[in-house]
């Protein structure tokens, strides 16, 4: 191969044992081929240039005909053929930039490709020196990580479920997955033998209908079908008892098509029946948790085999497709919402099993949640109207009582929670200028969210400058902060990404957020990969445009500018921005004043910091007095140190006799500065 020239080193290499490696290294060294930490035996450059190679990597062939992937040979390559310069290994799911084996369907680390090849050849001498750990025996250091994070690279089930090799061997692997037969015959597919292979075509399991992208599956290439290792495993008993269901499930030995009563997904093999309840379920659905706490919802949700017809929504709150009430699903009767079982349990990191029912108030039937003590309200209600609506409250982030506004009309103030223009319904303070949208006031003190990876909940904070981890806007209004990684998320994003129908003032129908949606945004005309979409028409919005202020102030006009979604003026000379004087696409959203016929780009109006609460106090260690956050519009004093005008956001000394002023971008860290531009 021509590429093989790149794999050679221009100096002689020395083979090192463990003692020589320790003496040879000045620090921790990585293999120049696979990028992993070197261990003996390995090769080192005789000229001490820092070049190291695992002995296995040095002997890696230029091409492998892998028994688990017979469609193409795996070719050793130096650099990924992708524009982003990295690849994800299809065995261990880790990212790498070093040498790797590649074919049109798969990418593997060198070590992963050779390790799986040895599994296929039943040649695993490197595992002989590692002890196997029993799933029932705990380890002092790895318990928590084994339970919550580590998965077997073979079947991608939790490593702690079965006897497994010590993680120090470099691979997360069950002992049974290293000893799998290369071929087997199974009642699930009698026509041909099933072959152990990689799921290169990303097919879903014929039994459970779930797609496992990494690891091993048994498949039939002729029939284009695959089976998960766990789904083919024969049960120890023909009957299964589980505390999640009050009766015993019995295996049906005949192969019949059916719809699982627990999850609503079609099944063909391994059906289990409960004769008392007259239900038929998948094997994996015999042990479904009865109650779970999901990051998709604030309350605990219950699994039910059949639903009443009084639920206000017939759609899943996650995927927005219809939930069949005749099949099993998860639901919250407190909020009258439903979840497909496959949607809410798809990612195990997004839910936890609730076993202590005494922490929650459960009805006599045991299937209804009356209240969830884990949801702590941010308000204390003093008065309610006849409809049960709170009319006088005390919010824990404000000193005074708040009243529900009885007025109808336009307002020029902003909500102190999300910094969007105030609109009804909202609460206001009689003693100071403080406003809260009703939806912002009703958010809890602590909240789990599906779009944040940490397991810990996020806590409501205020009066702290932050950069939102979702939209990247800098603000000092209310936010939710993760107690582990300290990521902050603004209320605009928290509300927008709360599952369910969302209202957009620029569209007549409710919008739903889809995590994977390919289309074009109606506001900016750019392609989308995730977006807010209308189920009734083809209206699509990027998440950034969903939370735009419906009105905005700017010095270019004495009136409020309104967000406009189309320009009726066909005269091309009018299609320019009155602020930057650049051309403007009439089909894209813009701000407009009908009285003055002013039309401007979205970014030109909002500027760099549109969601700051002006007049707030900011403490700066470089100045002895408290500083006030201001936005200079008409008067631009110069900062003494740079001599430049303090346009837009600045910090001004609160002492009247002190003339100190400083640019926001000079006074704050990089993380609190706007570094991206609006898509105009």
ChimeraX attribute file (.defattr): number of C-alpha atoms within 10 A of each C-alpha:
attribute: neighborCount
match mode: 1-to-1
recipient: residues
	/A:1	8
	/A:2	5
	/A:3	11
	/A:4	11
	/A:5	8
	/A:6	9
	/A:7	15
	/A:8	9
	/A:9	10
	/A:10	7
	/A:11	13
	/A:12	10
	/A:13	17
	/A:14	14
	/A:15	17
	/A:16	20
	/A:17	13
	/A:18	12
	/A:19	9
	/A:20	14
	/A:21	20
	/A:22	14
	/A:23	10
	/A:24	13
	/A:25	13
	/A:26	9
	/A:27	8
	/A:28	9
	/A:29	17
	/A:30	17
	/A:31	22
	/A:32	19
	/A:33	23
	/A:34	21
	/A:35	18
	/A:36	17
	/A:37	13
	/A:38	20
	/A:39	20
	/A:40	16
	/A:41	15
	/A:42	22
	/A:43	24
	/A:44	25
	/A:45	17
	/A:46	13
	/A:47	11
	/A:48	12
	/A:49	9
	/A:50	15
	/A:51	18
	/A:52	28
	/A:53	28
	/A:54	26
	/A:55	18
	/A:56	15
	/A:57	19
	/A:58	16
	/A:59	9
	/A:60	17
	/A:61	14
	/A:62	14
	/A:63	14
	/A:64	18
	/A:65	13
	/A:66	20
	/A:67	19
	/A:68	20
	/A:69	18
	/A:70	12
	/A:71	14
	/A:72	14
	/A:73	16
	/A:74	24
	/A:75	17
	/A:76	24
	/A:77	21
	/A:78	17
	/A:79	13
	/A:80	19
	/A:81	11
	/A:82	8
	/A:83	6
	/A:84	8
	/A:85	11
	/A:86	14
	/A:87	22
	/A:88	16
	/A:89	21
	/A:90	22
	/A:91	23
	/A:92	19
	/A:93	16
	/A:94	11
	/A:95	13
	/A:96	18
	/A:97	17
	/A:98	20
	/A:99	20
	/A:100	24
	/A:101	26
	/A:102	25
	/A:103	15
	/A:104	10
	/A:105	14
	/A:106	19
	/A:107	23
	/A:108	27
	/A:109	29
	/A:110	23
	/A:111	20
	/A:112	21
	/A:113	21
	/A:114	19
	/A:115	17
	/A:116	23
	/A:117	18
	/A:118	17
	/A:119	18
	/A:120	20
	/A:121	12
	/A:122	14
	/A:123	13
	/A:124	15
	/A:125	8
	/A:126	10
	/A:127	16
	/A:128	10
	/A:129	10
	/A:130	12
	/A:131	13
	/A:132	16
	/A:133	18
	/A:134	16
	/A:135	14
	/A:136	10
	/A:137	10
	/A:138	13
	/A:139	12
	/A:140	7
	/A:141	8
	/A:142	12
	/A:143	13
	/A:144	12
	/A:145	12
	/A:146	20
	/A:147	13
	/A:148	14
	/A:149	12
	/A:150	19
	/A:151	21
	/A:152	25
	/A:153	22
	/A:154	25
	/A:155	20
	/A:156	22
	/A:157	16
	/A:158	18
	/A:159	25
	/A:160	25
	/A:161	15
	/A:162	18
	/A:163	18
	/A:164	21
	/A:165	25
	/A:166	19
	/A:167	18
	/A:168	9
	/A:169	14
	/A:170	12
	/A:171	19
	/A:172	21
	/A:173	27
	/A:174	26
	/A:175	19
	/A:176	14
	/A:177	19
	/A:178	19
	/A:179	12
	/A:180	16
	/A:181	15
	/A:182	16
	/A:183	13
	/A:184	12
	/A:185	12
	/A:186	13
	/A:187	11
	/A:188	15
	/A:189	17
	/A:190	9
	/A:191	11
	/A:192	14
	/A:193	14
	/A:194	23
	/A:195	20
	/A:196	23
	/A:197	22
	/A:198	26
	/A:199	27
	/A:200	19
	/A:201	12
	/A:202	13
	/A:203	18
	/A:204	17
	/A:205	20
	/A:206	20
	/A:207	22
	/A:208	20
	/A:209	16
	/A:210	14
	/A:211	15
	/A:212	19
	/A:213	18
	/A:214	19
	/A:215	22
	/A:216	25
	/A:217	28
	/A:218	24
	/A:219	25
	/A:220	18
	/A:221	14
	/A:222	7
	/A:223	10
	/A:224	9
	/A:225	18
	/A:226	29
	/A:227	28
	/A:228	24
	/A:229	19
	/A:230	12
	/A:231	18
	/A:232	16
	/A:233	8
	/A:234	10
	/A:235	12
	/A:236	7
	/A:237	9
	/A:238	12
	/A:239	14
	/A:240	17
	/A:241	14
	/A:242	13
	/A:243	12
	/A:244	14
	/A:245	14
	/A:246	11
	/A:247	15
	/A:248	17
	/A:249	24
	/A:250	19
	/A:251	20
	/A:252	15
	/A:253	11
	/A:254	11
	/A:255	13
	/A:256	11
	/A:257	12
	/A:258	16
	/A:259	17
	/A:260	23
	/A:261	22
	/A:262	24
	/A:263	22
	/A:264	22
	/A:265	18
	/A:266	17
	/A:267	20
	/A:268	17
	/A:269	23
	/A:270	25
	/A:271	26
	/A:272	24
	/A:273	24
	/A:274	18
	/A:275	12
	/A:276	10
	/A:277	10
	/A:278	8
	/A:279	16
	/A:280	23
	/A:281	25
	/A:282	27
	/A:283	22
	/A:284	15
	/A:285	18
	/A:286	23
	/A:287	15
	/A:288	19
	/A:289	17
	/A:290	17
	/A:291	21
	/A:292	20
	/A:293	19
	/A:294	22
	/A:295	21
	/A:296	19
	/A:297	20
	/A:298	21
	/A:299	21
	/A:300	25
	/A:301	27
	/A:302	22
	/A:303	24
	/A:304	20
	/A:305	17
	/A:306	15
	/A:307	18
	/A:308	9
	/A:309	9
	/A:310	9
	/A:311	16
	/A:312	10
	/A:313	15
	/A:314	18
	/A:315	18
	/A:316	23
	/A:317	25
	/A:318	19
	/A:319	18
	/A:320	20
	/A:321	12
	/A:322	14
	/A:323	22
	/A:324	17
	/A:325	17
	/A:326	13
	/A:327	20
	/A:328	23
	/A:329	27
	/A:330	29
	/A:331	26
	/A:332	21
	/A:333	19
	/A:334	14
	/A:335	14
	/A:336	12
	/A:337	19
	/A:338	29
	/A:339	27
	/A:340	26
	/A:341	23
	/A:342	15
	/A:343	14
	/A:344	25
	/A:345	17
	/A:346	12
	/A:347	10
	/A:348	11
	/A:349	15
	/A:350	20
	/A:351	20
	/A:352	16
	/A:353	13
	/A:354	17
	/A:355	11
	/A:356	8
	/A:357	11
	/A:358	7
	/A:359	12
	/A:360	15
	/A:361	14
	/A:362	15
	/A:363	11
	/A:364	8
	/A:365	7
	/A:366	10
	/A:367	17
	/A:368	16
	/A:369	21
	/A:370	13
	/A:371	15
	/A:372	15
	/A:373	11
	/A:374	14
	/A:375	16
	/A:376	13
	/A:377	16
	/A:378	19
	/A:379	20
	/A:380	13
	/A:381	16
	/A:382	13
	/A:383	12
	/A:384	13
	/A:385	9
	/A:386	6
	/A:387	6
	/A:388	8
	/A:389	11
	/A:390	18
	/A:391	17
	/A:392	20
	/A:393	20
	/A:394	18
	/A:395	18
	/A:396	15
	/A:397	16
	/A:398	12
	/A:399	11
	/A:400	16
	/A:401	18
	/A:402	25
	/A:403	20
	/A:404	21
	/A:405	18
	/A:406	10
	/A:407	9
	/A:408	9
	/A:409	6
	/A:410	10
	/A:411	10
	/A:412	11
	/A:413	14
	/A:414	20
	/A:415	22
	/A:416	24
	/A:417	25
	/A:418	26
	/A:419	24
	/A:420	22
	/A:421	19
	/A:422	22
	/A:423	21
	/A:424	17
	/A:425	14
	/A:426	21
	/A:427	27
	/A:428	20
	/A:429	18
	/A:430	12
	/A:431	10
	/A:432	9
	/A:433	10
	/A:434	17
	/A:435	26
	/A:436	27
	/A:437	24
	/A:438	18
	/A:439	14
	/A:440	21
	/A:441	22
	/A:442	13
	/A:443	19
	/A:444	15
	/A:445	18
	/A:446	20
	/A:447	21
	/A:448	23
	/A:449	21
	/A:450	18
	/A:451	14
	/A:452	17
	/A:453	10
	/A:454	17
	/A:455	17
	/A:456	15
	/A:457	17
	/A:458	23
	/A:459	16
	/A:460	21
	/A:461	18
	/A:462	16
	/A:463	17
	/A:464	14
	/A:465	18
	/A:466	23
	/A:467	21
	/A:468	22
	/A:469	16
	/A:470	18
	/A:471	14
	/A:472	19
	/A:473	22
	/A:474	21
	/A:475	23
	/A:476	24
	/A:477	22
	/A:478	25
	/A:479	27
	/A:480	23
	/A:481	23
	/A:482	20
	/A:483	13
	/A:484	11
	/A:485	10
	/A:486	11
	/A:487	18
	/A:488	23
	/A:489	24
	/A:490	29
	/A:491	22
	/A:492	22
	/A:493	19
	/A:494	19
	/A:495	15
	/A:496	20
	/A:497	21
	/A:498	19
	/A:499	20
	/A:500	19
	/A:501	18
	/A:502	19
	/A:503	14
	/A:504	17
	/A:505	13
	/A:506	11
	/A:507	11
	/A:508	10
	/A:509	17
	/A:510	16
	/A:511	23
	/A:512	25
	/A:513	26
	/A:514	17
	/A:515	13
	/A:516	10
	/A:517	15
	/A:518	13
	/A:519	19
	/A:520	18
	/A:521	21
	/A:522	19
	/A:523	22
	/A:524	18
	/A:525	16
	/A:526	12
	/A:527	14
	/A:528	17
	/A:529	12
	/A:530	17
	/A:531	25
	/A:532	27
	/A:533	23
	/A:534	19
	/A:535	13
	/A:536	10
	/A:537	8
	/A:538	11
	/A:539	17
	/A:540	25
	/A:541	26
	/A:542	23
	/A:543	19
	/A:544	19
	/A:545	17
	/A:546	21
	/A:547	18
	/A:548	17
	/A:549	20
	/A:550	18
	/A:551	17
	/A:552	20
	/A:553	15
	/A:554	15
	/A:555	11
	/A:556	13
	/A:557	16
	/A:558	10
	/A:559	16
	/A:560	18
	/A:561	24
	/A:562	17
	/A:563	22
	/A:564	18
	/A:565	18
	/A:566	14
	/A:567	17
	/A:568	8
	/A:569	10
	/A:570	9
	/A:571	8
	/A:572	11
	/A:573	8
	/A:574	16
	/A:575	19
	/A:576	18
	/A:577	21
	/A:578	19
	/A:579	15
	/A:580	11
	/A:581	11
	/A:582	11
	/A:583	15
	/A:584	19
	/A:585	16
	/A:586	18
	/A:587	15
	/A:588	18
	/A:589	22
	/A:590	26
	/A:591	26
	/A:592	26
	/A:593	18
	/A:594	12
	/A:595	10
	/A:596	11
	/A:597	10
	/A:598	18
	/A:599	27
	/A:600	26
	/A:601	26
	/A:602	23
	/A:603	15
	/A:604	17
	/A:605	21
	/A:606	17
	/A:607	15
	/A:608	18
	/A:609	15
	/A:610	19
	/A:611	20
	/A:612	20
	/A:613	22
	/A:614	13
	/A:615	14
	/A:616	16
	/A:617	18
	/A:618	19
	/A:619	12
	/A:620	13
	/A:621	9
	/A:622	7
	/A:623	10
	/A:624	9
	/A:625	16
	/A:626	17
	/A:627	22
	/A:628	19
	/A:629	21
	/A:630	23
	/A:631	21
	/A:632	15
	/A:633	12
	/A:634	9
	/A:635	10
	/A:636	13
	/A:637	16
	/A:638	16
	/A:639	16
	/A:640	11
	/A:641	7
	/A:642	11
	/A:643	9
	/A:644	13
	/A:645	15
	/A:646	23
	/A:647	17
	/A:648	17
	/A:649	21
	/A:650	21
	/A:651	27
	/A:652	25
	/A:653	21
	/A:654	18
	/A:655	12
	/A:656	8
	/A:657	7
	/A:658	10
	/A:659	11
	/A:660	18
	/A:661	20
	/A:662	22
	/A:663	20
	/A:664	20
	/A:665	14
	/A:666	12
	/A:667	16
	/A:668	12
	/A:669	9
	/A:670	10
	/A:671	12
	/A:672	18
	/A:673	20
	/A:674	15
	/A:675	10
	/A:676	9
	/A:677	9
	/A:678	12
	/A:679	12
	/A:680	15
